[in-house]
């Protein structure tokens, strides 16, 4: 059976590549510290030595729109193009190309549907920065096949937080039931408190530092019960109008398992958001 060698959750800031490669007066004052943190974070995936990456993210209304919005979607294409024009223009992100893993995609879909998740699928999916940003930070060579899993965190009616956790638990079990000897890393990205286009967007830190502090504590300690007891669809409006992306972190807590303490965690307070990075090794660090 396949082995889950790493479970990784992080934020996905689209300006990292631009900030980390800028020089001279264009290099932001926080860039060096950010690069140091990302370099250490990257090593947590490198030491797991995966063969394939299951990537959990959310389409930013690039390909999925209100005329057809699945709650959960699995890509099953042989190849994936990335990124989108506005991401190239605004964030300086490059065009990218990834090989898919059709066998693992098919296994996730079949087993997920049999476990009562009505998963959508796409044979022709173009992916965006919610998936390419963690690849840039964690595996810049972009040399491993991927299975993208998209969640709806933007367009109501949204699944409730508990459903995200349940899907995370199912993804872990399904991957581990895959009859393969490959090593799989499951990587997901979301947000902590975040405001987009609102009055709290460009403050000195994220719009709700107290929520960020509690969120990091929940994730790092594996406190799924405490998190689920406080986080609801309604409560997520208060920390910022885009904070529903935190449910992708909750999905990854489901993958890691209730009570699983992160083997690695770090964070960085930027000018309008807190960046956070977590890694679990389900079978130990030295594998």
Buried (B, 14 or more C-beta within 10 A) or exposed (E): EBBBBBBBBBBBBBBBBBBBEBEEEEEBEEBEEBBEBBEEBBEBBEBBEBBBBBBBBBBBEBBBEEEEBBBBBBBBBEEBBBBBEEBEEEBBBEEBEBBBBBBBBBBBBEBBEEBEBEBBBBEEBBBBBBBBBBBBBBBEEBEBBBBBBBBBBBEEEBBBBBBBBBBBBBBBEBBEEBEBEBBBBBBBBBBBBBBBEEEBBEBEBBBBBEBBBBBBEBBBBBBBEEBBEEBEBEEBEEBBBBBBBBBBBBBBBBBBBBEBEBBBBBBBBBEBBBBBBBBBBBEEEEE
